[in-house]
């Protein structure tokens, strides 16, 4: 563990992330916004991430074939960035301009079809917004996956292969939310069926789908061109910016404050989920942790 700490202290990527995060916290303080929650969350994330490293082994991370043609590798990255921008833009409009339809050539046709499909088959399986569940699953996971496979990517390198100490990490990260859910069931404030519908809904529209887009696709495609620590940091910051609409809405419409809040909170979550993905080497653990975090927060 001492060597791991030394590696982090020597990492330019880690210092870059720290400077941006601290700057965001300072900005929130200057603008009169409380940062106790974000700071406590960040501290908890760092502690849990360090323990995650301690309970997993330093085995080879997910790798990509060195013989792959650079043009294919660049194209894969561009495909992933396109879907990050596309879905991020849709999310921003959805949160900042409720009721406004986002018309994007070709994509809107796919989105409409999946929304109707979700509305037809998912109402009894998810907690709310069955159409959104289907659209998100398609835009964050299904369509990008198909395109990446056509461009030569392999399932294991996208986080869909064999994992390492997955359930140990899951049990550790979800221990507190599970206790909370059990208490809620016992006091009658929720039921097991309601929790199951919430879990499945979060898994489709956020948990697994977002994990594939940012950890399985973006983080692994970035790692083809840069070190693991830079790939980890960049995907975490991208994850924060991607939530700009949600965070800006929470901050009353102030975009700069929304960005600062996103970096203070969502980037730390993205960093933790990226570390979980690195250490377990597939998407099961980060997806379940992501869903548990969303359910716990709601």
N, C-alpha and C positions, 0 to 999 in steps of 0.2 A: 504493500500500500504506500510506503514511503517513496518508492520509486515512481509510482503513479502520480503522487502529489508533485514530485519534482518535475515530471514530464509536463504536467499542467502549468506549473509556474514558468517553464521554459517555452511554452507554446505561444506564438504570436497570435494565433487564432483565439486562444482563451483570453488574452489581454485585450484584444480587439472587442470581443463580446463584452467583457467586463466594463470597458470604457463606455460603450454604447448603453449598456444597462444602467450604469451609474448616472450617466448624463440624463437618461429618461427619468430616473428617480428624482434627480435634482430639479428637473423641469416641472415635474408634478408638484414638488414642494413649493417652488416659486409661484406656481399658479394657484396655490391654495388647496391642492387636492391631497387627501390622506394617502400615505404610502405604507402605513403599518401593515395592511393586509398583503400588499405585493411583496414587501420585504420578508414578512413571515413565511409567505408561500415560497419565495426564493430560497430561504434558508432551509426549509423542509425539503425542497427539491434537491438541493445540493447534498444534504445528509443522506437522503434516500438513494440518490445516484451513487454516492460513494460506497454505500453498503451494497448496492447492486454490483458494482465492480468487484467488491470483496467476495461475494458469494457466487461469482461466475469465474470461469477459467480464461486465461489469456491464450485462446486458440485462434487459429487463422480466421480473420473476418471474411465476410462474404466477398468473393472476388469475381472479376469478370475476365473472360479469355483475353490474353494479350495479343492474340492473332487477329482480333476483330479489326475491321477496316475503320480508320478514323472518321470517314464520311458517315458511316453508320452510327458511330458513337456520338458524333455531333448531332445527327438527325434525331437520335433518341432523346438527347437532352433538349433539343428544340421542341420536340413533341410534348415533353413533360412541362416545359416552361409555358408553352401555349395553353395547356389545360389549367395550369396554375393561374395564369393571367385571366383566362376566360371565366373560370369559376369564381375567382376573386372579384372580378368586375361584377358578375351577376350577384354575388353576395353583398357587395357594397351598395348596389342599386336597391336590392331587396330590403336592406336595413335602413338606408338613408332616404329612399323614395318609395315608401309602401304603396302598393297598388299599381306602380308603373311597370308596364310590360317591357322586358328587355328583348328586343328583336335582333337576333344575330343570324345572318344568312346561313342556311344549312343546319347550324346547330339548333336553332329554335324549332325546326321540324322534328329533330331527334328528341329534344326536350319535351315537346308537346306529346309525342308518342309515348315516351316513358312516363310522363305525368298521368296520362290516361290509363296506362297499364297499372301503375301503382294505385290509382284511385279505384281500379276494378278489383284488384287481388289483395291489397294490403290493409284495408281498413280494420279488420279484426285482428291483425297481427302486430301493429305498431301503435304507439301511444297517441300520435297525432300526425297530421300532414302526410298521408300516404303517398301523394303525388310527389312531394318534395323528397321523400325517402328514395323513391325510384329514380328521380332525376339526378340526385346527388350520387347514388350508387353507380349510375351510368357514367356521369361526367368525371367523377373522381377515380373510379376504378375500372369499370368494364371496358369502355372505349379506349382509354389510354393503354390498358393491358393488351388489348388486341393489336393496337398499332405497334407497341413495343415488341411484341412477339413477332410480328411481321417484319420488324426491322432487325431481328436477330437476337433479341434479349432472351434469356432463359429464366424459367420460373424460380429456381433456387436463388439466383442473383437479385431477384425482385422481392425477396423476403418470403417466398412461397415454397420454401424447401424445408429440410430438416433443421430443427432448432436445437438450442443448447440450454439446459436447465430452465426451460420456459416456465414450468409450473411453480418452481421455487420462487422465481422472480415475481410471478403473478400473485402468489399467496402473500408475499411480503408487501407488495404495493397496495393491494386491495383489502388488507386486513382491517384498516380503520373504516372505510366505507361499508364493508360487509357487516361489521358490528352495528353501525348506524342503521343499515337496512333491517337487520334483525330486530333492533329496538322498535323501529317504526311498525314492523309487522306485529310485534307483541302488543304494542299499545293501540293497535287498530287504525293508525293513520294511513296505512297502505296495505295492500294485499300482495301475495306472491304473484298472482296473475298480472296485476298492475306493474309490478317490478319487471316481470318477464317481457311485457309489451314495451316498457320503457327501454329495457336492455336491447331488445331486437331492433327497435326504432333507432336508437343511438348507434347501434352497430352498422346499420345501413347508411344512414345519412351523415354520420360524423365519424364514429370510432374506427371501424375497419377501413372505410372509404378514404378518409383523410390520411390515415396511416399509410395506406398504399401510395397515395399521391405524393406525400412529403417524405416519408421514410423509405418505403419500398422502391419508389421511382426516383424522386428528386435526389435524395441523399446518395443513393447508389450510382446515379448517373453523374453527379458532381464528383464522386470519388474516382471516376475514370480519368479526371483531369487535374485533381488536386489531392492533397493529403486528407486523411480521415478527419482530422480535427477541424480543418477548414470546411469540409463538406458538412460536418455536424453543425458548425456555427452558422453557416449560410442558410441551411435549410431551416434552422430554428428562427432566424431573423425573417426569412421569407414567410414562415408560418405566422409570425406576428403581424406582418404587413398584410397578409392575406385576410386576417380578421379585422382589418381597419374599419369596415362598415359597422360591425357589431360594437367595437370599442368606441368608435366615434359617436354612435347612437347613445351609448351608456354615458358618455361625457357631455351630453346635451348638444351634440352637433359640432363641437370644436375638433377639427381634424388633427391638429397638432397634439392636443391633449389625448385624443384617441390613439394616435400613433405611439405616444409615450406610454400610455397605459398598456397597449399591446406588447411593446418591448419589455415593459416591467413584468408582465404576467404571461402572455402567450408565448413569448420567446423562451422563457424559463421552462414552460411546459414542453415546448418543442424540443428544447435541449435535453430534457429528461427522457422524453420518448425516443429521441435519437440515440441516447446512450443505452436505453433498454434494448433497442433494436440492434445496436452494435454488439451488445454482450450476449443476447439470446439468438441472434442471427436469423430470426424470422419475425413475422408480423403478429403472431398470436399474442405475445405478452404486451407489446405497446397498444394493440387494439383493445384488449380487455382493460388495461389501465386507463386508456383514454375514455372508454365508455363509463367506467366506474367514477372517474373524475367528473364527467358531465352529469351523471346521475346524482352524485354527491353534492355538486354545486347547485343543482336545481331543487 
